[in-house]
Amino acid sequence: MTDGQRPHEPLTGLAESPGTSGRDAVVVGGGLAGVTAALALADAGMRVTLLEGRPRLGGLAFSFQRGDLTVDNGQHVYLRCCTAYRWFLDRIEGSALAPLQKRLDVPVLDVARPAGRRLGRLRRDALPVPLHLGRSLATYPHLSLAERAAVGRAALALQGLDLTDPGLDAQDFGSWLTTHGQSARAVEALWDLVGVATLNAVAGDASLGLAAMVFKTGLLSDPGAADIGWAHVPLGELHDRLARKALDSAGVRTEVRTRVTSVSRHGNGRWSVRVPGETVEADAVVLAVPQREAYDLLPAGALDAPGRLLEIGTAPILNVHVVYDRKVLDAPFLAALGTPLQWVFDRTAASGLRRGQYLAVSQSAAQRDIDEPVAALRERYLPELERLLPLTRGAEVLDFFVTRERTATFAPAPGVGRLRPGAHTKAPGLYLAGSWTATGWPATMESAVRSGVGAADAALSALGRPRPRHLFEFEAAA
């Protein structure tokens, strides 16, 4: 019996019972994709087992304890246009714990100006697209008048791109921006400010197709599409505790600390999923694990070119956590220019800190720093925080630590689109889910949830089972 199993209730006890043919499903992986797939299948009347190797759910969006602090491994946000993730929050009854801004408002502080620090804001007005950002762009102090006009022209050109054109995937976003008159400063102060955080790559390393999707959907589709939401509680409260509660209520059997070792298909069309010492039998299996783990578990012939999964690169995210003895930031978050710092978030209330202020610095595309020792990162980042936030200069650092996700996302490099598989495999009854699959989105929580819905829908369709009425409500909201 593995650690996550209940005593006297072996997994083999889930073998098919009389009259339940076509009802058993196994989901491998308890991240957002796996939890979503399990909920969707259970809501359709399937008997579902969710197997997760870690001791908790949530995948790469989780929390842990550090003394009295509850710490998120990294800062995660979503946008109003992330309709699938919003549906997920509703499904687990967590929407009130991760509210959206009433209106997009991003403070952007530049500390490299010779005249000193300068604050600008990216915010929207209650006007139709593209006028909703017109005043913000016209008064954005981090770009010259000529650069602002060039940004407007590039945005109109971007809006005219056809996201279904496969040729966009082969081009890099940086070259496209240069061709459309964007200066290095405009790329730094606007395009990469948004793109690095959402794509986990600078413009020159990102697929034009994915970048165009981000900007067209987030900034040019609906006036409120880019309004930002984030968890006001630890991520574990949402993606583990509330997710488990929803899974339990749906009748899903959830086993953590239970690592799957193999997946195989019988001649009768059913599947066997092996964990140490046990076997689970199922009619449908969803592999909701990272691409390299999926490659190891896929049976022969399940994909035409399984090696393509190994060609999907990964990109790191570094998170720097600093606890000060006093308040040093009077905003929920800000973005930074003229410094290696990217985005700084106040996590004081969410972490349970009672004295001082806890800041989380989110550093995407962090190839340079991801393997640096903590002492070196402290020496590098604390002076940058002093440049950005003058109140830190008189404050005492009570704690400094880092969290590293070396394979946080798939790398959105040009050509990655041809490598991302869909939910279906060539093995009947076996499906793929994960933010790295072909959702059309970059590696975000939104992509993960969409992939889980897609895998569940594919399985239900193949089994001839009706999908739950609410399952695709987010499509209507898009």
C-alpha positions in Angstrom: 0.0 0.0 0.0 1.4 3.4 -0.9 1.3 6.4 1.5 -1.7 8.0 -0.2 -4.0 5.0 -0.1 -6.5 4.4 2.5 -6.1 1.3 4.7 -8.0 -1.8 3.7 -9.1 -0.2 0.4 -6.7 -1.2 -2.3 -6.8 0.4 -5.7 -7.6 -2.9 -7.3 -10.9 -2.6 -5.5 -11.9 -0.1 -8.2 -12.0 -2.9 -10.9 -15.2 -2.8 -12.9 -18.4 -3.8 -11.2 -21.3 -5.4 -12.9 -23.3 -2.9 -14.9 -20.6 -0.2 -14.9 -19.0 -0.8 -18.3 -17.6 2.4 -19.7 -17.8 4.2 -16.4 -14.2 4.0 -15.0 -11.6 6.7 -15.6 -8.2 7.3 -14.2 -6.5 10.7 -14.3 -2.8 10.7 -13.8 -1.6 14.0 -12.3 -3.2 16.4 -9.8 -2.3 19.8 -11.2 -5.0 22.1 -12.6 -5.3 20.1 -15.8 -5.8 16.8 -13.9 -8.2 18.2 -11.3 -10.2 19.8 -14.1 -10.4 16.6 -16.1 -11.4 14.6 -13.0 -14.1 17.0 -12.0 -15.5 17.1 -15.6 -15.5 13.3 -15.9 -17.1 12.8 -12.5 -19.8 15.4 -13.3 -20.7 13.3 -16.3 -21.3 10.3 -14.1 -17.9 8.6 -14.5 -16.3 6.8 -11.6 -12.9 8.6 -11.4 -9.7 8.0 -9.6 -7.1 10.8 -9.5 -3.5 9.7 -8.9 -0.9 12.3 -7.9 2.7 11.5 -7.0 3.2 14.6 -4.8 1.7 14.9 -1.3 -0.6 17.6 -2.5 -2.6 18.8 -5.4 -2.0 22.0 -7.4 0.9 21.1 -9.7 3.2 24.1 -10.1 0.8 26.5 -8.4 1.0 25.5 -4.7 1.8 26.6 -1.2 4.1 25.4 1.6 4.9 26.4 5.2 8.0 28.3 6.2 7.8 28.8 9.9 4.6 30.8 10.5 4.4 31.9 6.9 2.3 30.2 4.2 4.3 30.7 1.1 3.2 30.3 -2.6 6.0 28.7 -4.6 5.5 31.6 -7.1 3.2 34.5 -7.9 0.3 33.5 -10.2 -2.2 35.8 -11.8 -4.9 35.5 -14.3 -6.9 37.9 -16.5 -10.6 38.4 -17.0 -10.2 36.8 -20.5 -9.1 33.6 -18.7 -12.7 32.3 -18.8 -11.7 28.6 -18.3 -9.8 29.3 -15.1 -12.6 31.6 -13.9 -15.0 28.6 -14.5 -12.6 26.4 -12.5 -12.6 28.9 -9.6 -16.4 28.9 -9.7 -16.5 25.1 -9.8 -14.4 24.8 -6.6 -16.2 27.7 -5.0 -13.1 29.8 -4.8 -13.9 32.9 -7.0 -14.3 35.2 -4.0 -10.8 34.3 -2.8 -9.2 35.4 -6.1 -11.0 38.5 -7.2 -10.4 40.5 -10.3 -9.5 44.2 -10.5 -12.6 46.3 -11.3 -10.5 47.9 -14.1 -7.0 47.2 -15.4 -4.5 49.3 -13.5 -0.7 48.4 -13.5 1.8 50.8 -11.8 5.0 50.8 -13.8 8.1 52.3 -12.0 11.2 53.2 -14.0 14.3 53.6 -11.8 16.8 54.2 -14.7 15.9 57.7 -15.6 18.7 60.3 -15.0 16.1 62.6 -13.4 15.2 59.8 -10.9 12.4 57.4 -10.4 9.3 57.9 -12.5 5.9 56.2 -12.2 3.6 55.5 -15.0 0.4 53.4 -15.3 -1.1 51.1 -17.7 -4.9 51.3 -17.2 -8.0 51.2 -19.2 -11.0 53.5 -19.6 -14.6 52.5 -20.1 -14.4 52.8 -23.8 -14.6 50.2 -26.6 -11.5 48.5 -28.1 -9.0 50.0 -28.9 -9.9 53.3 -27.4 -10.0 51.8 -23.9 -6.2 52.0 -23.8 -5.8 55.2 -25.8 -5.4 57.7 -22.9 -3.1 55.3 -21.0 -0.8 54.9 -24.0 -0.9 58.6 -24.9 0.3 59.6 -21.4 2.6 56.6 -20.8 5.8 58.4 -19.6 8.2 55.6 -20.3 8.0 56.1 -24.0 8.5 59.1 -26.3 5.7 60.5 -28.3 7.1 58.9 -31.4 7.4 55.5 -29.7 3.8 55.7 -28.4 2.5 56.4 -31.9 4.6 53.5 -33.3 3.1 51.2 -30.6 -0.4 52.2 -31.7 0.4 51.3 -35.3 1.9 47.9 -34.3 -1.1 47.2 -32.1 -3.4 47.7 -35.1 -1.2 45.4 -37.3 -1.2 42.8 -34.5 -5.0 43.0 -34.4 -5.1 42.1 -38.1 -3.1 38.9 -37.7 -5.0 35.6 -38.2 -4.3 33.4 -35.2 -5.2 30.3 -37.3 -2.3 31.0 -39.7 0.3 28.3 -38.9 3.0 30.5 -40.4 2.9 32.7 -37.3 4.3 29.9 -35.2 7.5 29.8 -37.2 8.3 33.5 -36.7 9.7 35.2 -33.6 7.9 38.1 -32.0 11.0 40.2 -31.6 11.7 40.3 -35.4 8.0 41.1 -36.1 8.2 44.1 -33.6 11.4 45.4 -35.2 9.8 45.1 -38.7 6.8 47.1 -37.3 8.9 50.0 -36.0 9.3 49.1 -32.4 12.4 50.5 -30.6 14.4 48.6 -28.1 12.9 50.9 -25.4 9.3 50.2 -26.6 10.0 46.4 -26.4 11.4 46.8 -22.9 8.8 49.2 -21.5 5.7 47.7 -23.0 5.9 44.6 -25.1 8.2 42.6 -22.9 6.7 44.1 -19.7 3.5 42.1 -20.6 5.0 39.4 -22.8 7.7 38.1 -20.4 5.2 37.7 -17.6 2.7 35.8 -19.8 4.9 33.9 -22.2 8.0 33.3 -19.9 10.2 34.5 -22.7 11.5 37.8 -24.2 10.1 38.8 -27.5 13.0 37.6 -29.5 12.6 34.1 -28.1 8.8 33.8 -28.4 6.6 32.5 -31.2 4.8 35.2 -33.0 1.7 33.0 -32.9 1.6 32.7 -29.1 2.6 36.4 -28.6 -0.2 37.5 -31.0 -2.6 35.3 -29.1 -1.7 36.9 -25.8 -1.9 40.5 -27.0 -5.0 40.1 -29.2 -6.9 38.2 -26.5 -5.7 40.1 -23.5 -5.5 43.7 -24.8 -7.4 43.9 -28.1 -10.5 41.7 -27.7 -12.7 43.3 -25.0 -12.2 46.4 -22.9 -12.0 44.4 -19.7 -10.1 41.4 -21.0 -6.8 42.3 -19.3 -8.2 43.1 -15.8 -5.9 41.2 -13.4 -7.0 38.7 -10.8 -4.9 37.0 -8.2 -5.4 34.8 -5.1 -5.8 36.8 -1.9 -5.2 33.5 0.0 -2.4 31.0 -0.3 -2.7 29.0 -3.6 -2.9 25.8 -1.6 -6.2 27.0 -0.3 -7.6 27.1 -3.8 -5.7 24.4 -5.8 -5.4 21.9 -2.9 -8.0 22.3 -0.1 -10.9 23.6 -2.2 -10.0 21.4 -5.1 -10.0 18.3 -2.9 -13.3 19.3 -1.4 -14.8 19.7 -4.9 -13.4 16.3 -5.9 -14.7 14.6 -2.8 -18.1 16.1 -3.4 -18.1 14.9 -7.0 -17.2 11.4 -5.9 -13.7 11.3 -7.2 -11.2 9.1 -5.3 -8.0 11.1 -4.9 -4.8 9.4 -4.0 -1.6 11.5 -3.4 1.9 10.2 -2.9 0.9 7.6 -5.5 3.3 7.7 -8.5 2.2 5.8 -11.6 4.8 3.5 -13.1 3.1 2.3 -16.2 0.0 2.5 -18.4 -1.0 -0.4 -20.6 -4.0 -1.5 -22.7 -5.6 -4.9 -22.6 -7.0 -6.7 -25.6 -10.5 -6.0 -24.4 -9.9 -2.3 -24.7 -9.6 -1.5 -21.0 -6.6 0.0 -19.4 -4.3 -0.9 -16.5 -2.6 1.9 -14.6 0.1 0.6 -12.3 1.3 2.1 -9.1 3.7 0.4 -6.7 2.0 -2.8 -5.6 -1.4 -2.0 -7.1 -3.3 -1.7 -10.4 -6.2 0.4 -11.4 -8.5 -0.7 -14.2 -10.2 1.9 -16.4 -12.1 2.5 -19.6 -10.4 5.9 -20.1 -7.1 7.3 -18.9 -6.0 11.0 -18.9 -2.3 11.7 -18.6 -2.2 15.2 -17.1 1.5 15.3 -16.4 4.5 17.2 -17.8 5.5 16.3 -21.3 8.6 14.4 -20.3 6.7 12.3 -17.8 4.0 11.7 -20.4 6.6 10.5 -22.9 7.8 7.9 -20.3 4.3 6.6 -19.7 2.9 6.6 -23.2 2.6 3.0 -24.6 4.2 2.3 -28.0 2.2 3.6 -30.9 0.1 6.1 -28.9 1.6 9.0 -30.9 3.0 9.1 -34.4 6.1 11.0 -33.3 6.4 10.7 -29.5 9.9 12.1 -29.6 8.4 15.5 -30.4 7.4 15.7 -26.7 11.1 15.8 -25.8 11.7 18.6 -28.3 9.3 20.9 -26.3 11.8 23.0 -24.3 11.2 24.4 -20.8 11.7 27.8 -19.3 12.5 28.7 -15.7 10.8 31.1 -13.2 12.7 32.3 -10.1 10.8 33.8 -7.2 12.6 35.9 -4.6 10.9 36.3 -1.2 11.8 39.1 1.2 10.3 39.8 4.6 10.9 43.3 6.0 10.2 44.6 9.5 8.0 47.4 8.2 5.8 48.3 5.3 7.9 49.3 2.2 5.3 49.0 -0.6 2.0 50.8 -0.6 0.4 48.9 -3.5 -0.7 45.4 -4.1 1.9 45.0 -6.9 4.0 47.0 -9.3 6.1 46.4 -12.4 9.6 47.7 -12.7 11.8 49.1 -15.5 15.5 50.0 -15.5 16.3 47.1 -13.1 16.6 43.3 -13.2 13.4 43.3 -11.1 10.2 42.5 -13.1 7.1 42.3 -10.9 6.9 42.8 -7.1 3.8 41.6 -5.1 2.7 42.3 -1.6 1.9 38.8 -0.1 1.7 39.9 3.6 -2.0 39.3 4.3 -2.1 36.1 2.2 0.9 34.6 4.0 -0.4 35.2 7.5 2.4 37.6 8.4 1.5 39.7 11.4 4.5 42.0 11.6 6.2 43.9 8.7 5.7 43.2 5.0 6.4 40.2 2.8 7.2 40.9 -0.8 7.4 38.3 -3.6 9.5 39.2 -6.6 8.5 37.2 -9.7 11.3 36.7 -12.3 10.2 35.0 -15.5 12.6 33.9 -18.2 15.2 33.6 -15.4 17.8 31.5 -17.2 20.6 33.8 -15.8 19.7 33.5 -12.1 17.9 30.2 -11.7 20.9 28.2 -10.4 22.6 31.1 -8.5 23.2 30.5 -4.8 20.9 32.2 -2.4 23.7 34.4 -1.1 24.5 35.6 -4.6 20.8 36.4 -5.2 20.5 38.2 -2.0 23.5 40.4 -2.9 22.0 41.0 -6.3 18.4 41.6 -5.5 18.3 43.5 -2.2 20.1 46.6 -3.6 17.7 46.5 -6.6 14.8 46.6 -4.2 16.4 49.6 -2.4 16.6 51.4 -5.8 12.9 50.6 -6.5 11.5 51.1 -3.1 13.3 53.8 -1.0 11.5 52.7 2.2 13.5 49.5 2.2 16.7 51.4 2.8 15.9 51.8 6.5 14.1 48.5 6.9 15.5 45.3 8.4 15.4 42.2 6.3 13.8 39.5 8.6 13.9 36.7 6.0 15.2 36.2 2.5 14.7 33.0 0.5 14.0 31.9 -3.0 11.9 29.3 -4.8 12.9 27.9 -8.1 10.9 26.3 -10.8 13.5 25.2 -13.4 10.9 23.8 -15.7 8.1 26.1 -14.8 6.6 26.3 -18.3 7.2 25.0 -21.8 9.4 27.3 -23.8 7.2 29.3 -26.2 9.9 29.3 -28.9 9.1 29.6 -32.6 8.0 26.3 -34.0 6.7 25.0 -30.7 3.1 24.9 -32.0 3.9 21.9 -34.3 5.2 20.0 -31.3 2.2 20.4 -29.0 -0.2 17.4 -29.3 -3.9 17.6 -28.9 -6.0 15.7 -26.3 -6.4 12.6 -28.5 -3.8 9.9 -28.9 -3.8 7.0 -31.4 -4.6 4.6 -28.5 -8.4 4.5 -28.0 -9.2 5.6 -24.4 -5.9 7.4 -23.7 -5.9 11.2 -23.6 -3.4 14.0 -22.9 -3.8 17.1 -20.8 -1.5 19.8 -19.5 -0.7 23.4 -20.3 1.9 22.2 -22.8 -0.7 20.5 -25.1 -2.3 22.2 -28.1 -4.7 24.6 -26.3 -3.7 27.7 -28.3 -2.6 29.4 -25.1 0.9 29.8 -23.6 1.7 27.8 -20.4 -0.7 29.4 -18.0 -3.3 28.3 -15.5 -5.9 29.0 -18.3 -4.2 26.6 -20.7 -4.0 23.9 -18.0 -7.8 24.1 -17.3 -8.6 24.2 -21.0 -6.6 21.1 -21.6 -8.3 19.3 -18.8 -11.7 20.2 -20.2 -10.6 19.1 -23.7 -9.3 15.7 -22.5 -12.5 15.0 -20.5 -14.7 16.0 -23.5 -12.7 13.7 -25.8 -13.1 10.8 -23.4 -16.8 11.4 -22.9 -17.4 11.6 -26.6 -15.5 8.4 -27.3 -17.5 6.6 -24.6 -20.8 8.0 -25.9 -21.5 9.8 -22.6 -23.2 13.2 -22.6 -20.9 16.0 -21.3 -22.1 18.0 -18.3 -24.2 21.0 -19.3 -22.0 23.4 -17.3 -18.7 22.1 -18.7 -18.3 24.5 -21.5 -20.0 27.5 -19.9 -16.7 29.4 -20.1 -16.8 29.3 -23.9 -20.0 31.4 -23.9 -18.2 33.8 -21.6 -15.2 34.2 -23.8 
